[in-house]
Amino acid sequence: MNSLTRPVRPVTKKTTVEAVEFPRSGSAPVPSADERRVEILRTIARSGGTLLPTRVPHAKFGHSFGEIGDDAAGDLAYLAKRDYLTEKFFDRVSLCPTCSGHEINLREVCPSCGSSHLKDEKLLHHFRCGFVAPVTAFAGDGGQHVCPKCNAHLSHLGRDHDRLGSAYTCADCATSFQDPPVGAVCLSCGTASKADDLLHADVHSYKLTSLGAAAANRGTLYEQDDEFLYLGELPVYRPTVFLELIEQEARRIKRYKSAFSVMVLQWGSGSAGTADQAPIADSLRALRSQLREIDLLGQIDERSYGILLPGTEKRGARVVERRAAAIAPQAAACRSDVVVVKSPDDLRRLEAALFERSP
Amino acid sequence: MNALADLFSLLFAPFDPVVLHELIVAVPLLLASFDPVFLAIFVIPICRFFVPDVCIWVAHTVKRIRDGTRGTRLVPARTPLVSIVIAGRNEAEGIAGTLRSVLGCGYPNLEIIYVDDGSDDDTVQTARRVAQAAGRAKIRVFAAPRRNGKPSALNIGIALARGEFIAIIDADCDLQYGSIQNWLLPFADPLMGAVAANLRVRNSRQSWLTRLQECEYALNITLSRLWRSRVDFLSIVPGAGGMFRAEILKDLGGFDTGLGDDTDMTLKLRKQGWRLGFALEAVVWTDVPVTSRALLRQRTRWERNMVKIRLRKHGDLAYFTRFGLRNALLLLDLLLVRIVLPVIAIAALAMIAVNGPAETEFVVHMYWLSVVGALIKLMIARDIASTPQPARLVTALALPFYRVVLRTFLLLAVAREALRLGQRHAYVPLHIWRETPHW
């Protein structure tokens, strides 16, 4: 069964970078982790709800988060995982497999001896006699190319001769080859490694969610097991919780051979932003009143919400669609899509409906 | 029944003791008379095609008796770097096996360069996968941007090679374990410029035609090249299995474009005075054509090479004052074996066919003589080189027919090439054909 998780950009095998604890100073009281994280949320809220990293050569991983500090990656990941922030991919950094330093020198190396002392020579091929050699071997008077084998002048590229591409020659071991591999050497610790063996860390930008804004206002994080966020007074399952509920339902129908449906509602980009949730909240409140108690309302992202309809097949899903259409004037900017899930193929369609949405 | 009995007695007449006695008595008389027909049909072919093989077998047997073992195992005094250059196009099925056979041939100081001549299948990807698995740049793959023909592809490999010796094999061959060491042995002679490998047929069981070719290779390649190399009379170091001193190839600028690149290189070496050798124990396994159409296509190309390269481009080998008597004799031998004798044989058969059944007995005698000769030679090849397989000896019965039919078609190809009809061959890409001299 496909696990319904938020799609994660594929990374190489050694990618996890452990969160870094804040260094402890001698005199000042050390804030707790939650206090630290709330402060981060407040900082982000003060700067307009968005946190963009800037490229700073000597900062950790080459990126800095300004006043939040360079060691906040762990806290930011924590907050994103718990829906206080949404993260968006910013850049990928290559790291030394030994010291995790980001100052890496990448260059082409000899596949035989590993030296970077390579010469790149363009090869020419003379059609008439088949002679192949670096361009320098064909040097003649007046800048013309003359074949050293048959002494013919090469005049028309493509007609009497052609270029075969580059051949690299290692100045240390004299090996010649066409495609040199890339080698890396860490400028911090001196470790030499293959480019494929480098670690990778993703750097993200962050945006405050409504939950994060609420936590920043409140001054504390919500309980870890608090499943809801609130649109006004309307409780809505948090995205991670909503996805877990869908997964649970998928396991249940697999066992009991039944079905469920998910209705995905998406509002246009004009409705984005924490300050603009009111129309969405109104629409959802109206729709919620039309649903059964067992139907579950959850958030997918700031503009998209889903309704999990347990035990509902096609006919029941159509009923819900009609009811949603009936509240259309309140949800003019809303697009809806209903997916009935009875088999693993349907799960794939559901996954597509949840995560591959129009901008 | 009478007709069957007559046919039977006709077919096996030569084995009649009375007939045999008459033949044995007649031979010295004919020899003494210098009868030209007898010389052309019997004496010259026997001297040329039979005597050398018997001589090499005698020499081999004497050596074996003297050594007391079945050949002494020699190893080269040193292990110089050998570059194996393989050029191929659209060999996705066979290239992995070829590369692995070279990797596993047991020679410690090797580099393998595969040059792809503009394949449009997965050959390059397959080769790179094998190269990556082998690690440490043991195999280097160079993908030419477009098809320029095998000689140009080989020249790319030669330009990239670092080895003291360069061995050329085809992309669909297998190198037998220990071949490189045996291939290097003749180079102990500083005058040795190139050494041909012993090409063996890998797919001999695939059809009746491949079985015949296995016998043909045993006789015309293994046995023939063995005695020819002993008297420095080798006329070809094949592109499917030839090792050269790297300096020679680089000084000559590699192979020339067009047909017959291996023949051309061999004759250039002969003109420069280099010796050419044959390494019996350096075995390269290759596939031969399975169908008659494919066989004719291959052999037609070989005959065209012969006319273009040996007769036109290097016809000056006949000037023995410039290139020595041996090279002039080589040319003479070529004309004799590939043109004169086949023409005489086919003309004789044609005349017999015209004259009718009166000469049928003669034809039967000739057939059995060919069969006996082929059988003896196959047994010699089997004894010296363990080829062909024993079950193939019965193929001697079909060999005369195979040779006559093949030779007839090939003489037509020779005539076409001599008259310059249908010049271009698909072996040579069009843009190369336009630029190369047409011999």
Interface residues (C-beta under 8 A of the other chain):
Chain A: C110 P111 S112 L123 H125 F127 R128 C129 G130 F131 V132 A133 P134 P148 K149 C150 R159 D160 D162 R163 L164 G165 A167 A174 T175 S176 F177 Q178 D179
Chain B: E111 R136 A137 R140 V141 F142 A143 A144 P145 R146 N148 G149 P151 S152 N155 I156 I158 A159 L160 R162 G253 G254 F255 D256 T257 H431 I432 R434 E435 T436 P437
